[in-house]
């Protein structure tokens, strides 16, 4: 069969490849982001006839499309649907967007944080928790991520631990879905336990609680890696009444010392010849407080080779130790901590799916603002994905999610591809706007259901 020859027609129909901006616009309206921008707009010189709230919403819309760049707005100026979907009077130019947001600097930061938290609290399905012997708890993770901005001359760049020139922002996530609580841009050389880390932890705890409904009485469970092994952090968590599992930095503690402690506080298991595992716990007094230490020590005197095992001249050791105030078994504590590994995927989505790694501005304060808008946009897309997956009573077959495998969470990129970049014909007639998805759009029914669901808050 030969390939057909297509006739090319340039019609006058109004088409859009980003109908999902209709969903974005409704959620941004629920977040109060525009109001937050307008509340400080009087302090920023006006240009182009756009309020600061409109420009903030415009930038969030671009990030939701995976194009967090000022110049990307120029493409949308050719698409009337962008402004209509986001509730804007018109679409601003790239210079107006850049200059006004740079002038705003850090004045918008608090408002964007509050808008992001409000959005999750009022519009997200129930934030997932994890089971412990003390009841269900909501996980809170905190981590530093490297943003490679090599070959640029942006303010605040430094030599990161990945041996590249860039930033080292810190993020905090809540729930099994990974909603972002807070984000702080930091210079590349800043260590995990930098000067601002204790305050960031306090604000993250407060922010995570603000994202939970008022009637949700579950405690937070902070799961932090060894970069945050600080007694100051433990005191903050204990004084807040929340729980924690924090990986210990063994510093000068030797393998021999831990092997002796393991033999003292646990009985070895031998899953195979030449491999011994000790898992146990004990208490240690630190700064007048008794704290529980959970450990796993693995000793290998042989290694697996083809045809059997080979004896090692020097034993190999793997040692993991944790601070925790939970009463779960040591095995359960270790499993709970390793569950935080999913946060690495959250970071990947922020850097690649939203394309936020190489921040667009040359000024540090503006890039911090863009990062916070990226946080809000990430949460917005996560809400769309989770609400799409949520089972509906009496749901018709044609309105179910058209994916084969049952999943608990969808990547941000999948949400953008399936629901944000869903093509439609835009019809404006008799003061009414319509979207025509045509006959072959598997996600159209889900889009329609979400659009109706986002009309009003799910909770207060």
C-alpha positions in Angstrom: 0.0 0.0 0.0 1.5 3.3 -1.0 1.5 6.4 1.2 -1.4 8.8 0.5 -0.7 12.4 -0.5 -2.2 14.8 2.0 -3.8 18.0 0.8 -2.7 20.9 3.1 -5.4 23.3 4.1 -4.9 26.5 6.2 -8.3 27.1 7.6 -9.6 29.7 10.0 -10.6 27.4 12.9 -9.3 28.4 16.3 -7.3 25.3 17.4 -5.2 24.8 20.6 -2.8 22.1 21.5 -3.0 23.2 25.2 -6.6 22.8 26.2 -5.4 21.7 29.7 -4.8 25.4 30.5 -8.5 25.4 31.2 -7.8 23.0 34.2 -4.8 25.1 35.1 -6.8 28.3 35.1 -9.4 26.9 37.4 -6.9 25.6 39.9 -4.9 28.8 39.9 -8.1 30.7 40.7 -8.7 28.4 43.7 -5.1 29.0 44.9 -5.5 32.7 45.1 -2.2 33.3 43.3 -3.5 36.3 41.4 -4.8 38.0 44.5 -1.4 37.4 46.2 0.4 39.0 43.3 -2.0 42.0 43.2 -1.6 42.6 46.9 2.1 43.7 46.4 1.6 45.1 42.9 1.5 48.6 44.1 5.1 48.4 45.2 6.3 47.3 41.7 6.4 49.8 38.8 3.6 49.1 36.4 4.4 48.3 32.7 2.2 47.2 29.8 -1.1 47.6 31.6 -0.8 44.2 33.3 -1.3 43.7 37.1 1.4 41.8 38.9 -1.1 39.1 39.7 -1.8 38.6 36.0 1.9 38.3 35.3 2.4 35.8 38.1 -0.4 33.7 36.8 1.1 33.9 33.3 4.4 32.6 34.5 2.7 29.8 36.4 0.9 28.9 33.2 4.1 28.7 31.2 5.7 26.4 33.9 2.7 24.1 33.7 3.4 23.7 30.0 7.0 22.7 30.8 8.3 25.9 29.4 9.6 28.1 32.3 11.2 30.7 30.2 10.2 34.4 29.7 10.5 34.2 26.0 8.1 31.3 25.8 5.3 33.7 26.4 5.7 35.1 22.9 4.4 31.9 21.3 1.2 32.2 23.5 0.6 35.7 22.3 -0.5 34.1 19.0 -2.9 31.9 20.9 -5.9 33.7 22.3 -6.8 30.6 24.4 -3.8 31.2 26.7 -5.2 34.4 28.1 -8.8 33.2 28.1 -8.1 30.0 30.0 -6.1 31.8 32.7 -8.5 34.6 33.1 -6.1 37.3 31.8 -7.1 40.5 30.0 -4.5 39.8 27.4 -1.2 38.0 27.0 1.9 40.0 28.1 5.1 40.3 26.2 8.3 38.6 27.2 10.0 42.0 28.2 7.0 43.0 30.4 7.0 39.6 32.1 10.7 39.6 32.8 11.0 43.1 34.0 8.0 43.1 36.3 8.9 39.8 37.9 12.5 40.9 38.4 11.2 44.1 40.0 9.0 42.1 42.3 12.0 40.0 43.5 11.3 38.4 46.9 8.1 40.4 47.6 6.0 37.7 46.1 7.6 34.7 47.9 5.4 34.5 50.9 2.2 34.9 48.8 3.2 32.1 46.4 4.0 29.8 49.3 0.6 30.5 50.9 -1.1 30.0 47.6 0.6 26.6 47.0 -0.4 25.4 50.5 -4.0 26.6 50.1 -4.2 24.9 46.7 -3.2 21.5 48.1 -5.4 21.8 51.3 -8.5 22.8 49.4 -8.2 20.9 46.1 -6.1 17.8 46.6 -7.5 14.3 47.3 -6.6 12.9 50.8 -2.8 13.2 51.3 -1.5 9.6 51.7 0.1 8.4 54.9 2.1 5.4 56.1 1.3 2.9 58.8 3.3 2.7 62.1 2.6 1.1 65.5 1.5 4.5 66.8 -1.0 4.9 63.9 -1.0 6.4 60.4 1.5 9.2 59.9 2.1 11.6 57.0 5.7 11.4 55.7 7.7 14.6 55.3 10.9 14.4 53.3 13.6 17.1 52.9 16.5 17.0 50.5 19.0 19.1 48.6 19.1 18.9 44.8 21.8 20.0 42.4 20.7 22.3 39.6 23.5 22.3 37.0 23.8 25.8 35.5 27.2 25.5 34.0 28.4 27.9 31.3 26.2 30.7 32.6 26.9 33.8 34.7 23.9 33.9 37.0 24.0 35.4 40.4 24.6 32.9 43.3 26.2 30.1 41.3 28.7 27.9 43.2 30.7 24.7 42.9 28.3 21.9 43.9 29.0 18.5 45.4 28.3 17.1 41.9 31.4 19.0 40.8 29.5 21.4 38.5 28.7 25.1 38.6 25.1 25.6 39.8 22.6 25.9 42.6 21.8 23.6 45.5 18.1 24.3 46.3 16.5 22.5 49.2 13.0 21.0 48.9 10.5 19.5 51.3 7.7 17.1 50.3 4.7 15.8 52.2 2.5 12.7 51.7 3.1 9.6 49.6 2.2 11.6 46.5 5.1 14.0 47.1 3.3 17.4 47.2 5.9 20.2 47.6 5.7 22.0 50.9 8.5 24.5 50.4 11.5 25.3 48.2 14.5 27.5 48.8 17.1 28.4 46.2 20.6 28.2 47.7 24.1 28.9 46.3 25.9 25.9 44.9 28.4 25.4 47.7 25.7 25.4 50.5 25.8 22.2 52.5 22.6 20.3 53.4 22.9 21.5 57.0 23.4 25.1 56.0 22.7 28.1 58.2 19.1 28.4 56.9 18.3 24.6 57.3 16.8 24.7 60.9 14.5 27.6 59.9 13.6 25.8 56.7 12.7 22.7 58.7 10.5 24.7 61.0 8.7 26.4 58.1 8.3 23.0 56.3 6.7 21.5 59.4 4.3 24.4 59.7 3.6 24.4 55.9 2.9 20.7 55.9 0.3 21.1 58.7 -1.2 24.0 56.8 -1.7 21.7 53.8 -3.6 19.1 55.8 -7.3 19.7 56.4 -8.2 21.1 59.8 -9.8 17.8 60.9 -6.8 15.7 59.9 -5.1 14.9 63.2 -2.3 12.6 61.8 1.2 13.4 63.0 4.1 14.1 60.6 6.9 11.6 60.2 10.1 13.3 59.0 12.5 11.0 57.0 15.8 12.8 56.5 19.1 11.5 55.2 22.5 11.8 56.9 23.1 15.3 55.5 20.6 16.5 58.1 22.1 14.6 61.1 22.1 17.4 63.5 20.9 17.4 67.2 19.4 20.8 66.5 17.1 19.3 63.9 16.1 16.5 66.3 15.2 19.0 69.0 13.1 21.0 66.5 11.2 17.8 65.6 10.7 16.7 69.2 9.6 20.1 70.3 7.1 20.3 67.5 5.5 17.0 68.6 6.2 15.2 65.3 8.1 12.0 64.7 11.3 11.3 62.8 13.7 8.8 61.3 17.0 10.5 60.5 20.0 8.6 59.0 23.1 9.1 61.2 26.4 10.4 59.9 28.9 7.9 61.5 31.6 10.4 61.2 34.7 8.9 63.0 32.8 5.7 64.2 34.6 2.7 62.8 33.2 -0.5 61.4 34.9 -2.4 64.2 33.1 -0.3 66.8 29.7 -1.0 65.2 30.4 -4.7 64.8 31.0 -4.8 68.6 27.8 -2.8 69.3 25.9 -5.1 66.9 27.1 -8.2 68.7 26.1 -6.7 72.0 22.6 -5.5 71.1 21.5 -8.0 68.4 21.7 -11.6 67.3 23.1 -12.3 63.9 21.2 -14.0 61.1 23.0 -15.9 58.3 21.1 -15.7 55.0 23.9 -17.5 53.2 27.4 -18.7 54.0 29.9 -15.9 54.6 27.2 -13.2 55.2 26.0 -12.1 58.7 23.4 -9.5 59.4 22.7 -7.8 62.8 19.6 -5.6 63.1 18.8 -4.0 66.5 18.4 -0.9 68.6 19.6 0.7 71.7 19.3 4.0 73.5 22.0 6.7 73.9 22.0 9.9 76.0 22.7 13.0 73.9 22.6 16.5 75.4 20.6 15.2 78.3 18.0 13.5 76.1 17.6 9.7 75.6 17.4 8.9 71.9 16.9 5.6 70.2 19.4 4.4 67.6 18.4 1.7 65.1 21.1 -0.1 63.2 21.8 -2.7 60.5 25.3 -4.1 60.2 26.2 -6.5 57.4 29.4 -8.4 57.4 30.6 -10.3 54.3 33.5 -12.7 54.4 32.7 -14.2 51.0 31.3 -12.9 47.8 29.3 -14.6 45.1 31.2 -15.7 42.0 30.3 -17.9 39.1 30.0 -21.4 40.4 29.9 -20.6 44.1 31.5 -18.2 46.7 35.0 -16.8 47.0 36.6 -16.0 50.4 37.6 -12.4 51.0 41.0 -11.6 52.5 39.4 -8.6 54.4 35.7 -8.7 55.4 33.4 -6.1 53.8 30.9 -4.1 56.0 27.7 -2.3 55.2 26.4 -0.2 58.1 23.2 1.9 58.4 22.3 3.7 61.6 19.3 5.9 62.3 17.9 8.3 65.0 14.2 7.7 65.6 11.6 8.2 68.3 9.2 5.6 66.9 8.6 2.4 68.8 8.4 0.1 65.7 10.7 -2.8 65.3 14.2 -2.1 63.9 13.3 -4.0 60.7 10.2 -1.8 60.3 12.1 1.4 60.9 14.6 0.5 58.2 11.8 -0.3 55.7 10.1 3.0 56.6 13.2 5.0 56.0 14.0 3.4 52.7 10.5 4.4 51.5 11.8 7.9 51.2 13.8 6.9 48.1 10.8 7.8 45.9 11.6 11.5 46.6 14.4 11.1 44.0 11.8 10.8 41.4 10.1 13.9 42.6 13.3 15.8 42.1 13.6 14.4 38.6 10.2 15.6 37.7 11.0 19.1 38.9 14.2 19.2 37.0 13.2 17.5 33.7 9.4 17.3 33.4 9.0 21.0 34.3 12.5 21.9 32.9 13.3 24.0 35.9 17.0 23.0 36.3 18.4 25.8 34.3 16.6 28.8 35.8 15.8 31.6 33.4 16.9 34.8 35.2 20.4 36.2 35.9 19.3 37.5 39.3 19.1 35.2 42.4 15.9 36.7 43.8 14.0 36.3 40.6 15.1 32.6 40.2 13.9 32.0 43.8 10.5 33.4 42.7 10.5 31.2 39.6 11.4 28.2 41.8 8.4 28.9 44.1 6.1 29.3 41.1 7.5 25.9 39.9 6.5 24.5 43.3 3.0 25.7 43.0 2.8 24.4 39.4 4.2 21.0 40.4 1.5 20.7 43.1 -1.2 21.8 40.6 -0.2 19.2 38.1 0.1 16.6 40.8 -3.5 17.4 41.9 -4.7 17.0 38.3 -3.0 13.6 38.1 -4.3 12.3 41.5 -7.8 13.5 40.9 -7.8 11.8 37.5 -6.8 8.5 39.2 -9.4 8.9 41.9 -12.2 6.3 41.6 -15.6 7.7 41.1 -18.8 5.9 42.3 -21.0 4.8 39.4 -18.4 5.9 36.9 -19.1 5.0 33.3 -16.5 3.0 31.4 -15.9 5.7 28.9 -15.0 8.1 31.7 -12.3 6.0 33.3 -8.6 6.7 33.0 -7.4 5.1 29.7 -4.3 3.4 31.1 -3.7 -0.3 31.4 -2.0 -0.7 34.7 -3.4 0.5 38.0 -1.0 3.1 39.5 -1.0 5.2 42.7 0.6 8.3 41.1 1.4 9.7 37.7 4.5 11.5 36.6 4.1 15.2 35.9 5.3 14.7 32.3 2.4 12.1 31.8 -0.1 14.7 33.1 1.3 17.3 30.8 1.2 15.0 27.8 -2.2 13.5 28.4 -4.3 16.3 29.9 -2.5 19.7 29.5 -1.4 19.2 25.9 -4.7 17.8 24.8 -5.7 19.3 21.4 -9.1 20.9 20.9 -11.0 23.3 18.7 -11.9 26.5 20.5 -15.3 27.9 19.6 -16.5 31.4 20.6 -20.1 32.1 19.8 -22.8 34.1 21.4 -20.6 35.1 24.4 -20.0 31.4 25.1 -16.7 29.6 24.9 -16.6 25.9 23.9 -13.9 23.2 23.5 -14.5 20.6 20.9 -12.2 17.5 21.5 -13.5 15.7 18.4 -14.3 12.0 18.2 -11.0 10.4 19.0 -9.7 11.8 22.3 -9.4 9.1 25.0 -8.7 11.6 27.7 -11.5 14.0 26.9 -14.0 12.5 29.3 -11.5 12.7 32.1 -10.7 16.3 31.2 -14.4 17.1 31.4 -14.8 15.4 34.8 -11.8 17.3 36.2 -13.0 20.6 34.8 -16.3 20.2 36.7 -14.6 19.0 39.8 -12.4 22.0 40.0 -15.2 24.5 40.0 -15.4 24.6 43.8 -13.0 23.7 46.6 -13.1 20.0 47.7 -12.7 21.2 51.3 -12.1 24.4 53.3 
